[in-house]
Amino acid sequence: MPVHYCIIVLLIVIILCILKGGFRLEKGKKKNRALNVAMGAAFLMAMSAVGPGFLTQTAAFTSQLGADFGFAILICILVDIGVQLNIWRIICVSGKKAQTIANELLPGLGYLLTILIVIGGLTFNVGNIGGVGLGFNVLFGISPENGALIGGALALIIFLERNALLVMDRTVQILAAVKVLLIIFIIAVSSPPVGQAVLHTFAPSHIDFYSIVTIVGGTVGGYISFAGGHRLLAGGLKGKKSIPYINGGALTGIGVASIIRVLLFLAALAVIAEGFKLNPQNPAASIFQDAAGNFGYKFFGLILFAAGMTSTLGSTFTSVSFLDYSKSESKTSIFNKLRPYLIIFFIAFSTIIFYFIGSPAKVLVVVGAINGLILPLALAILLIAVTKKKIMGTDYKHPLWLSVFGWMIVAFMAYAGVETVIKALSSL
């Protein structure tokens, strides 16, 4: 049997082992279960953010802007903190999904939010599945289309398991560790200009709004904003008593995503500083190939597989959760009966689109920008909703600093989004 088929079989065996071992957490004490749910939400959010689109965007913009892109990353981290702490807390304290909150605020608004999130998630998922396919292509030489079919099948295996949420959490955490370790290796074999990166991060010579809107949209916009909050609800964490877990999970997720974001930026900057030019067709691959030759290129394939798989899980889970308008948490509710079929459709549709169209690199950057435009609208809806006692209850008062921070993000992202649209229209 060819080596690449053996490795594919090994990957399937690993995932099946995760399926078998992922349920042990379920039997722990109530406090441990709450912590496990919070960590599951943290990694789901973080790894949804650090997908193929993130790899492409970070590499492309570092190639264009050099060390100045560090400023966009800094803004992205600050926005990440304000967005996630607000959204996670509002969703979980109210005990309601974002679309339900929006509908209670203004009838029909939840359906609009659902349309925006699901369309964005579905489009992004084409790139996520494509990332899995491209990862298989780099690792084993099989076509990206056939690799995407394998990736779609693996995602379905995970979601259609009886304890899918626990399996998803365990899978995402393992793949997160793979990504971090491999990027650290690339940093170790290169020499990133850290001093220059720090200087331009806090004192950029040029500010590019398009890069800010795109990187924010690709890492915290659209469905990604709600991945963690909806995962907490699915795990049963709700109400004021869950606030410590909400804050801990959100900050952990932000920390993990930020570490990977900074490491990849430094890796790209190291390659550029050595005089290499990143391939515009696949800038992320260039980072690893230029830093460590063919060995590094294979590492990139593994990172791309991990990024594509984790983002596929996050996009599918969150987008499908936006279709749930049932008032009952019962397993016999209509939505819970339809959930497996919705998941199959979501993954199958994304896989088929990639199989016949392919080439998601440009789509990933454009969709990131669109998600950045959705962010101020979605966050504004929840910030207004948190002031309504009929939605949040009579005994909850949202921290003033979080509200102010949230509205600052809404204003900044709306302004940056308008600037981006004007720039795009003027270039036509």
N, C-alpha and C positions, 0 to 999 in steps of 0.2 A: 504494500500500500504506500503511495507517495507520502512524503513527510508532512505536507501541508494538510492532507486529509487526517493524518494521525493527530495533528495539533487541534484541528476542528473537533474531532471526537473528544480530545482531552478537555477542551473548553466546555463542551456539552456535559461531560462527566462532572466537571467542577460545579456547573450551575445546578445539576441534579443533586450534588452533595449539599449545596446551599439550600435547595428545596427541602432536603431531608433534615438538615440541622438547624434550619431557621426558626423552628417552632419552640425551641427550648426556653426562649425568653418569655413566652406566653405564660408559663407556669409560675413565674416569680411573684414576689409580693406586689401589692398594689402600687407602692411607691416606686419600686423598680420598673414596673410596667409603664408608669407615667414617664419616668426618665428615658426608657427605651423608645417610647413614642416620640418624645421631644427630640432625641438624637436622630431618630429616623426622619423626622420632619426637617431637621437641620441639614442632614446630608442630602435629602431629596432636593431641597431648595438649592444647596450649593452646587450639586452635581448637575442639576437642570441648567444652572447658570453657566457652568464650565463645560459646554458641549462643543460640537464641531464648529458652530458659529462663533463661539468665543475664541477658539484656536485661530480661525481664519481672520477674524476681526483684529485680534491682538497683533498677529504677525503682519497683516496688511498695513495697519496704522503705524506700527513701529517702523516699518520700512519707509513710510511716507514722512512721518513726523520726527523720527529719531527719539531722543531723550525727552522731547516736549510731550510725547504721548503719556509720560508719567503723570502729568497734570490731569489728563482725562481719567486716568485710573484712580487718582486721588479723589476727584469729584465723584467718580462712580462708587467708591467705597463709602463716602459720606452719604450719598443718596441712598445707597443700599441700607445703611443703618436706619435712616429716617423712614424709608419705605417699609422695611420688614418689621421693625418694632411697632409701627402704627398698624399695619394691615394684620399681622398675626394677632395683636392684642384685641383689635376691634372685632375680628371674626370669632376668636375663641371666647372672649368674655360674653359676647352676645349669644354665642352658641349657634350661629347661623352662617351659612355659606354666603359668599360675597354677592351672588346674584339674588339671593333672597333678601339681603339687606337693601340692595339697590331697588328692588321692587317695592319694599315696604316704605322706602323713602319717596319714591315716585313710581306709581304703577306703569309697568312697561320698560322702566330703565334697566331692570335686571336682564330682560331679554336682549336689549341692545348690548349690554356688557357681555353677555354670553356669546352673541354673534361675533363681537370683536375678538374676544379671547379664543374662541374655538377656531375661527378662521386663521388667526395668527398662529395658534398652536399646531393646527393641521399643516400649515405651510412650513413652519419650523420643523415639524416632524419629518417632512420629506428630506430636509437636510440632515436631520439626526439619523434616520435610516441610511441615508447616503453615506454618512460618516462611518457607520458600521461597515457598509459595503466597501468603502475605500480603505478602511483599516484591514479588512480581509485581503484586499488586493495587494496592499503593501507587504503584509505578512506572508501571504501564501501564493501570490501571483494569480489568483482566480479573479474573474471579472468583477468589477464593483457591483454590477447588477445581481449576479449570483450571490455575492457576499451580502447584499441587502436582503435577499430572500432568506438566507440563513439567519441574519440578524432579526428579521421580522418574526421568524419561527421561534427563536429563543425568547423574544419579548412576550410572545403569546404563551409559551410554556410557563413563564413566570406569572403572568397575570391570571391565567386560568387555573392555577393551583388553588387548593382549598383555603390556605392561609396566605393569600397573595401579598397582603401588606407587609407581613413579616419577611417574606421571601424577598420582596422588593427592597426593603430596608437593608437586609444583609448583603444583597447583591451590590447595591449602590455604595455601601461602606467599603466593601472589598475593592471595587473598581476605583474608588476615590484614593485608596492607599496606593494602588498601582500607578495612578497618574502622578501623585506627589513624588513618589520615589524615582520615577523615570525622569521627571523634569529636574529634580535635584541632581541626578547623574549628569544631565546635559550642562547644568550650571557648573558642576565640579570640573568638567573637562574643558570648559571655556573660561574666558576672563572678562566678565561683564564690567563696564566702566561704572561702578556703583556711585562714585562721587559725582560724576556728570549726571547720572540718573536722578540722584537726590536733589541736586541743584535745580535742574529743569522741572522737576516735579513740583517744587514750591515756588519757582520763579521762571515760568516758561517764557521763551522768547516769542512764541506764537501760540494763540489759543484757537483751536479748530472746533467749532460748535458741532459740525457734522460727526466728528469722531466721538464727541461726548455723548450726543444723542444716540448714536449707534451702539456704543459700548454699554451705555446704561440700558438701552432697550434690549440688547442681547444678553444682559446678565441679571437684570431685575425688572424688565418690562414685560407686558403681556401676561401670559399664564404663569411665568416664573414668580411674579409677585405673590401669587396666591397658593403656590405649591405647598409651602410649609404650613400655612394656616389651615388649608383644607385637609392636610394630612393629620394635623393635630385633632381636628374635629372627628375624622374617621377613626382615630385611636381613642376617642372618648374624652379628650381633654377640653373642658369648657368651663366658663364661669370664672369669677375673681380668684378662686382658690388655685387656679392653674397658672396664674401670672408668673410665679417663679420659673416654671417649666417653659412658659412662652418666651420669656426674656432669655433664659439660658439657651434654649434651642435656636432662637433667632440669632443671637450673638455668636454661637458656635458655627452656624451655617455661614454667616457673614465672614467670620474669621477664616474658615476653610477656603471659601471661594476667593477671598482676598489674597491669601498666601499663594494659591495657585496662579492667580492673575499676576501678581508681582513677579513670581519666579519665571513665568513664561515671558514676560516683558523683558526681564534681565537677560534671559537666554537669547531672545531676538536681538537685543541691543548688542550683546557680545559678538554675535555673528556679523552684524552690520559694522561694528567697530573694526573688525578684522578685514574689512574691505569687500566682503561678499555681498552680492545683490540677491535678495530673495526672489524666487520665481513667482511672478504675479499670478500664474495659473494655480499654484499651490504653495503660498508663502509659508504656511506653518510647517510643511514638510522640509522646506529649505533650511529652517532653523536647525533641525536635528541632523539633516544630512551634511550640512556644512560644518557643524560642530563635531560630529563623530563618524563621518563617512557612512558606509552602508549599514554598519552596526547601529548608528544613530537613527538611520532611516527606518530600520526595522522597529526600533523603539517607538518611533513616531506612529507606526502602524498600530502598535499595541495601545498607545495613548488615544489614537483616533477611534479605535474600537471601543475602548472604555468610555470615552466622551460621548460617542454616538449612542451606546447602549444606555448609559445613565440618563441622558437627555430624552431618549425615546420613552423610558419608563416615566420620567417626570412629566413630560408633555402629555402623554396618554392619560396618566392618572388625573392630572389637574384639569385638562380639557374636558374629559368625560364627567368629572365631578361638577362642572358647570352646567351640565344637562340635567342635574338632579334638582327638581323642584318639589319633591315629595316632602310632606310634613312629618312623615313617620320614619323612624330609624329602623323599623322592623325589616327583618331579612325577607319578609314576604311582600314588601312594597313593590309597586310596579317597576320603579327604577332599578331596584336590586335584581329583579328578574331580567330586566333588559340590559343590565350592565355588561355581562359577558359579550353580548352581541354588539354593543356599542364599541367595546374595546377591540373586538375582532375587526369591525369596520374601520376604526380609526387607524389601526396598524396596517391592515391590508391595503387600505386606500393610499396611505403614505408610501408603502413599499411599491405598489403598482405604478404610482406616479413617478417615483424615482427610476423604476425599472425601464420605463418607456421614454422618460425625458432626460433624467440624469443631470449632471453638471450643476450641483447646488451651490457652488461657492458664492456666486453673485447674489443668488436668492437669499443666502444666509445674511449677507451684509444689509441688503435692502429691507428684509423683514425685521432685522434688528432695529433699523431706523423707524419703521412703522410701529413696532412695539414701544419705542421711546415716546412716540406721539400718544399712544394709548395710556401710558403711565400717568400723566397728570390728570386725565379724566377719571381714571379708576380710583386714584388716590383721593381726589377731591370728593368723589361720591361717598367714600367711607369716612372722610373727615367731617363731612356735613352730617352723615348718619350718626356719628358718635355723640353728637349733641342732642339727639332725640331720645328721650326717656322711654318711649314706646318700643324702641328698637334695642336699647342697651340695658333697660331696667332702671329702677329708681335709685339704686344704691351704688351706682358706678359713676365716677368722675374721671374723665381722661386727663392724664397729666398735661398741664399747660405747655410745658417745653416740647412735648411730643407733637401737640397740635401746631405750635408755631413752627417747629422744624418741618413738619409735614407740609404746611402751606408755603413755606419758603421753597421746598422742592417742587411743588406744583407750579409756582410762579416761574422758577428757573427753567424747568423742563418745558413749560409752555412757550417761554421766550426762545429758548434754544431750538425747540421744534419749529417754531415759525421762521427763525433765521435759516434753518436747514432747508425748509420748503422753498423759501425765497431764493436761496442759493441754487437749489436744484432747478427751479423754474427759469432762472436767469441763464443757466448753462444750456438750456434747450435750443 
